[in-house]
């Protein structure tokens, strides 16, 4: 294993320390492992908190800031944050208007955020949650009951965050987040496995001429193994899976996401194939992201996330955002 680390046990804390130095707009509590926007809590504003295992950067800490999250809780690599972290973050962003938890559908995340919400409620903090379960590849997996939460997490954090920034009440922010999830689908493809620092070996075995169709962001198995194929064919497999589950038409928001080890040039090739597929189905990529947003350490591969837009969702997506990983309009 060759990685730019000092010791496997220190990856998360040392990464948080570096993040704090690199982004003065954030306030990083390294001891409690919480990343805050520097202005938190914002009085009278709904606070947004999300989190999950480390190793998916920039998710979630890279999306903390104006117009998106107020705090993020990173767990150990591929491990859910503990309830105490979530409680600390929730109380730290409570500006009196309630707090929304954006939770990916993995058993540990769901249970720990739920426990934290109950503890916060006992202290008088109003907490609501939006569950993200956009991955169409499998219904149940090693880590979930139901569909896994993947790329739509970014969309939900951005759109709900924009509405919260505008001063909307908690119920409206929740509704917007739920609408985004309901209108979004994802599918991922892995060319290689990833290596967790503490394990020191690949998370699964994949032959040089094989790909995993429907991979999870922790290396969970997908729908099938298949022979390696050109980008056009792999993009079509992903898009057919999305389109079959949620027929595509009209304006859509599209994210072609790198899994951590994929060159940007290759992601643009995939995006061109995705755009061609959308045109074929009578849909148009009105808004797009191409790059690393929800990664799986050093895995090579990609995922595609598509959200069917409305005029309101488009306006909220376009609203100003200022975070380490997304920034426009300010």
DODO-975829 format. One record per residue (C-alpha): residue number from 1; chain; x, y, z. Coordinates in nm, 3 decimals. Each point is the difference from the previous one (the first is absolute). Layout:
N
NUM/A/X/Y/Z;
...
***
This chain:
330
1/A/0.000/0.000/0.000;
2/A/0.135/0.342/-0.100;
3/A/-0.196/0.297/0.137;
4/A/0.082/0.358/0.101;
5/A/-0.062/-0.058/0.369;
6/A/0.209/-0.005/0.317;
7/A/-0.182/-0.278/0.183;
8/A/-0.330/-0.177/-0.076;
9/A/-0.139/0.085/0.344;
10/A/0.050/0.374/-0.056;
11/A/-0.150/0.045/-0.347;
12/A/-0.325/0.168/0.106;
13/A/0.139/0.235/0.265;
14/A/0.297/0.106/-0.212;
15/A/-0.224/0.057/-0.303;
16/A/-0.230/0.217/0.212;
17/A/0.296/0.201/0.126;
18/A/0.112/0.060/-0.356;
19/A/-0.351/0.095/-0.106;
20/A/-0.018/0.260/0.276;
21/A/0.327/0.158/-0.118;
22/A/-0.103/-0.004/-0.366;
23/A/-0.349/0.151/0.043;
24/A/-0.026/0.297/0.238;
25/A/-0.373/0.023/-0.073;
26/A/-0.044/-0.317/0.205;
27/A/0.030/-0.062/0.372;
28/A/0.125/-0.351/0.061;
29/A/-0.036/-0.165/0.340;
30/A/0.266/-0.268/-0.041;
31/A/-0.054/-0.145/0.348;
32/A/-0.371/-0.064/-0.057;
33/A/0.041/-0.053/-0.375;
34/A/-0.250/0.258/-0.116;
35/A/0.042/0.243/-0.291;
36/A/-0.202/0.323/0.039;
37/A/-0.055/0.300/-0.221;
38/A/0.176/0.279/0.183;
39/A/-0.322/0.201/0.050;
40/A/-0.192/-0.286/0.165;
41/A/-0.243/0.017/0.163;
42/A/-0.185/0.250/-0.218;
43/A/-0.282/0.156/0.202;
44/A/-0.350/-0.073/-0.135;
45/A/0.128/-0.233/-0.272;
46/A/-0.068/-0.374/-0.032;
47/A/0.328/-0.182/0.059;
48/A/0.108/-0.283/-0.230;
49/A/0.214/-0.289/0.123;
50/A/0.122/-0.304/-0.187;
51/A/0.276/-0.252/0.040;
52/A/0.125/-0.348/-0.062;
53/A/0.318/-0.198/-0.021;
54/A/0.316/0.169/-0.117;
55/A/0.145/-0.108/-0.333;
56/A/-0.274/0.160/-0.212;
57/A/0.153/0.349/-0.016;
58/A/-0.103/0.264/-0.079;
59/A/-0.324/-0.149/0.141;
60/A/-0.091/0.128/0.262;
61/A/0.242/0.252/0.146;
62/A/0.073/0.151/-0.339;
63/A/-0.363/0.109/-0.026;
64/A/-0.005/0.204/0.322;
65/A/-0.053/0.371/-0.051;
66/A/-0.239/0.269/-0.122;
67/A/-0.294/-0.148/-0.188;
68/A/0.063/-0.359/0.096;
69/A/0.086/-0.179/0.327;
70/A/0.056/0.168/0.334;
71/A/0.193/-0.297/0.137;
72/A/0.129/-0.343/-0.097;
73/A/0.103/-0.296/0.216;
74/A/0.270/-0.227/-0.146;
75/A/0.029/-0.347/0.147;
76/A/0.297/-0.230/-0.038;
77/A/0.064/-0.118/-0.355;
78/A/-0.319/-0.166/-0.131;
79/A/-0.145/0.008/0.354;
80/A/-0.301/0.201/0.117;
81/A/0.051/0.294/0.235;
82/A/-0.099/-0.080/0.358;
83/A/-0.312/0.157/0.155;
84/A/0.206/0.231/0.224;
85/A/0.156/0.161/-0.309;
86/A/-0.340/0.059/-0.156;
87/A/-0.138/0.143/0.325;
88/A/0.296/0.239/0.026;
89/A/-0.048/0.114/-0.359;
90/A/-0.377/0.037/0.032;
91/A/0.019/0.213/0.313;
92/A/0.283/0.200/-0.154;
93/A/-0.208/0.111/-0.299;
94/A/-0.335/0.049/0.173;
95/A/-0.099/0.360/-0.066;
96/A/-0.348/-0.039/0.145;
97/A/-0.178/-0.106/-0.322;
98/A/0.069/-0.372/0.022;
99/A/0.257/-0.227/-0.157;
100/A/-0.022/-0.230/-0.303;
101/A/0.203/-0.321/-0.013;
102/A/0.081/-0.120/-0.352;
103/A/0.063/-0.373/0.043;
104/A/0.123/-0.253/-0.256;
105/A/-0.182/-0.333/0.020;
106/A/0.261/-0.216/0.172;
107/A/-0.098/-0.185/0.315;
108/A/0.264/0.158/0.223;
109/A/-0.070/0.352/-0.124;
110/A/-0.376/-0.041/0.042;
111/A/0.022/-0.141/0.353;
112/A/0.261/0.248/0.127;
113/A/-0.172/0.307/-0.144;
114/A/-0.333/-0.120/0.138;
115/A/0.148/-0.047/0.346;
116/A/0.162/0.343/-0.017;
117/A/-0.329/0.161/-0.107;
118/A/-0.177/-0.155/0.300;
119/A/0.270/0.125/0.237;
120/A/-0.020/0.350/-0.148;
121/A/-0.379/0.001/0.025;
122/A/0.034/-0.070/0.372;
123/A/0.202/0.322/0.024;
124/A/-0.260/0.202/-0.188;
125/A/0.154/0.002/-0.349;
126/A/-0.249/-0.067/-0.280;
127/A/0.153/-0.248/-0.245;
128/A/-0.135/-0.141/-0.325;
129/A/0.169/-0.229/-0.250;
130/A/0.011/-0.076/-0.372;
131/A/0.105/-0.352/-0.097;
132/A/0.193/-0.032/-0.327;
133/A/-0.050/-0.333/-0.183;
134/A/0.065/0.072/-0.366;
135/A/0.217/-0.295/-0.114;
136/A/-0.200/-0.219/-0.240;
137/A/0.264/-0.273/-0.022;
138/A/-0.124/-0.218/0.287;
139/A/-0.293/-0.005/0.240;
140/A/0.189/-0.137/0.301;
141/A/0.375/-0.012/0.059;
142/A/0.262/-0.079/0.262;
143/A/-0.067/0.331/0.173;
144/A/-0.364/0.085/-0.071;
145/A/-0.361/-0.102/0.011;
146/A/-0.135/0.145/-0.321;
147/A/0.193/0.209/-0.249;
148/A/0.336/0.156/0.077;
149/A/0.052/0.375/0.027;
150/A/0.257/0.141/-0.243;
151/A/0.027/0.297/-0.236;
152/A/-0.342/0.151/0.068;
153/A/0.137/0.093/0.342;
154/A/0.188/0.286/-0.167;
155/A/-0.316/0.118/-0.176;
156/A/-0.207/-0.015/0.319;
157/A/0.263/0.186/0.204;
158/A/0.028/0.273/-0.263;
159/A/-0.369/0.054/-0.068;
160/A/-0.119/-0.031/0.360;
161/A/0.294/0.216/0.105;
162/A/-0.098/0.275/-0.243;
163/A/-0.355/0.005/0.134;
164/A/0.124/0.012/0.359;
165/A/0.235/0.285/-0.092;
166/A/-0.301/0.190/-0.135;
167/A/-0.169/-0.025/0.340;
168/A/-0.259/-0.269/-0.070;
169/A/-0.146/-0.188/0.299;
170/A/0.108/-0.353/0.085;
171/A/-0.306/-0.170/-0.152;
172/A/0.065/0.163/-0.340;
173/A/0.369/-0.089/0.009;
174/A/-0.089/-0.362/0.077;
175/A/-0.253/-0.008/-0.284;
176/A/0.257/0.130/-0.248;
177/A/0.254/-0.260/0.107;
178/A/-0.254/-0.279/-0.030;
179/A/-0.105/0.122/-0.345;
180/A/0.361/-0.008/-0.120;
181/A/0.043/-0.358/0.121;
182/A/-0.328/-0.108/-0.159;
183/A/0.106/0.149/-0.335;
184/A/0.359/-0.138/0.001;
185/A/0.161/-0.331/-0.095;
186/A/0.362/-0.125/-0.009;
187/A/0.208/-0.289/-0.132;
188/A/0.373/-0.067/0.041;
189/A/0.267/-0.200/-0.187;
190/A/0.337/-0.108/0.145;
191/A/0.310/-0.074/-0.207;
192/A/0.211/-0.082/0.308;
193/A/-0.058/-0.052/0.374;
194/A/0.118/0.246/0.262;
195/A/0.235/-0.051/0.294;
196/A/-0.098/0.103/0.354;
197/A/0.313/0.124/0.182;
198/A/-0.065/-0.202/0.316;
199/A/-0.045/-0.320/-0.201;
200/A/0.291/0.051/-0.237;
201/A/-0.154/-0.211/-0.275;
202/A/-0.273/0.039/-0.264;
203/A/-0.359/-0.019/0.126;
204/A/-0.090/-0.262/-0.264;
205/A/0.160/-0.188/-0.288;
206/A/-0.055/0.104/-0.360;
207/A/0.183/-0.154/-0.292;
208/A/0.191/0.235/-0.236;
209/A/-0.255/-0.058/-0.277;
210/A/-0.307/0.033/0.225;
211/A/-0.221/0.285/0.122;
212/A/-0.262/0.006/0.275;
213/A/-0.338/0.133/-0.114;
214/A/-0.200/0.171/0.275;
215/A/0.286/0.037/0.247;
216/A/-0.067/0.156/0.341;
217/A/0.210/0.284/0.138;
218/A/0.154/-0.232/0.261;
219/A/0.080/-0.268/-0.254;
220/A/-0.327/-0.188/0.053;
221/A/-0.085/-0.240/-0.284;
222/A/-0.217/0.128/-0.282;
223/A/-0.231/-0.176/-0.242;
224/A/0.261/-0.193/-0.195;
225/A/0.358/-0.044/-0.111;
226/A/0.061/0.064/-0.368;
227/A/0.282/0.021/-0.248;
228/A/0.174/0.336/-0.023;
229/A/-0.155/0.206/-0.280;
230/A/0.029/0.344/-0.164;
231/A/-0.136/0.305/0.183;
232/A/-0.298/0.015/-0.235;
233/A/-0.120/-0.344/0.103;
234/A/0.057/0.047/0.373;
235/A/-0.174/0.340/-0.002;
236/A/-0.295/-0.156/-0.180;
237/A/-0.027/-0.280/0.258;
238/A/-0.014/0.263/0.277;
239/A/-0.250/0.221/-0.180;
240/A/-0.226/-0.288/-0.102;
241/A/-0.018/-0.102/0.365;
242/A/-0.096/0.355/0.100;
243/A/-0.246/0.046/-0.287;
244/A/-0.168/-0.334/0.064;
245/A/-0.065/0.094/0.361;
246/A/-0.089/0.366/-0.068;
247/A/-0.086/0.087/-0.362;
248/A/0.195/0.308/-0.103;
249/A/-0.138/0.300/-0.181;
250/A/0.023/0.379/0.009;
251/A/0.272/0.187/0.186;
252/A/0.220/-0.201/0.231;
253/A/0.289/0.062/0.235;
254/A/0.282/-0.247/-0.067;
255/A/0.308/-0.087/0.202;
256/A/0.271/-0.220/-0.149;
257/A/0.199/-0.077/0.309;
258/A/0.348/-0.146/0.026;
259/A/0.054/-0.272/0.258;
260/A/0.336/0.147/0.108;
261/A/0.257/-0.141/-0.242;
262/A/-0.150/0.084/-0.339;
263/A/0.164/0.268/-0.220;
264/A/-0.223/0.299/-0.071;
265/A/0.048/-0.048/-0.375;
266/A/-0.167/-0.341/0.027;
267/A/-0.291/0.147/0.197;
268/A/-0.059/0.253/-0.279;
269/A/-0.008/-0.286/-0.251;
270/A/-0.265/-0.169/0.216;
271/A/-0.196/0.326/0.028;
272/A/-0.010/0.035/-0.379;
273/A/-0.150/-0.349/-0.024;
274/A/-0.250/0.078/0.277;
275/A/-0.106/0.319/-0.179;
276/A/-0.048/-0.193/-0.325;
277/A/-0.218/-0.255/0.181;
278/A/-0.211/0.278/0.153;
279/A/-0.056/0.165/-0.340;
280/A/-0.105/-0.337/-0.139;
281/A/-0.267/-0.025/0.272;
282/A/-0.124/0.359/-0.044;
283/A/0.173/0.136/0.311;
284/A/0.252/0.282/0.030;
285/A/0.288/0.043/0.249;
286/A/-0.102/0.351/0.105;
287/A/0.242/-0.001/0.294;
288/A/0.305/-0.220/0.052;
289/A/0.293/-0.092/0.222;
290/A/0.301/-0.201/-0.117;
291/A/0.273/-0.092/0.248;
292/A/0.064/-0.164/0.337;
293/A/-0.288/0.068/0.238;
294/A/-0.088/-0.334/0.167;
295/A/0.312/-0.213/-0.012;
296/A/0.110/-0.340/0.121;
297/A/0.363/0.068/0.095;
298/A/0.219/-0.099/-0.298;
299/A/-0.258/-0.204/-0.193;
300/A/0.000/0.046/-0.377;
301/A/-0.345/0.031/-0.151;
302/A/-0.296/0.236/-0.017;
303/A/-0.357/0.048/0.106;
304/A/-0.281/0.190/-0.168;
305/A/-0.271/0.181/0.194;
306/A/-0.297/0.159/-0.176;
307/A/-0.269/0.224/0.150;
308/A/-0.313/0.101/-0.191;
309/A/-0.014/0.376/0.042;
310/A/-0.287/0.240/0.061;
311/A/0.026/0.378/-0.032;
312/A/0.020/0.030/0.379;
313/A/0.269/-0.266/0.035;
314/A/0.203/0.162/-0.278;
315/A/-0.017/0.338/0.172;
316/A/0.111/-0.153/0.329;
317/A/0.285/-0.183/-0.171;
318/A/0.112/0.328/-0.159;
319/A/-0.013/0.189/0.333;
320/A/0.338/0.117/0.135;
321/A/0.218/-0.258/0.174;
322/A/0.343/0.037/0.159;
323/A/0.159/-0.323/0.122;
324/A/0.338/-0.162/-0.060;
325/A/-0.143/-0.232/-0.268;
326/A/-0.283/0.208/-0.154;
327/A/0.019/0.373/-0.054;
328/A/-0.198/0.235/-0.223;
329/A/-0.209/0.318/0.013;
330/A/0.196/0.180/0.274;
***
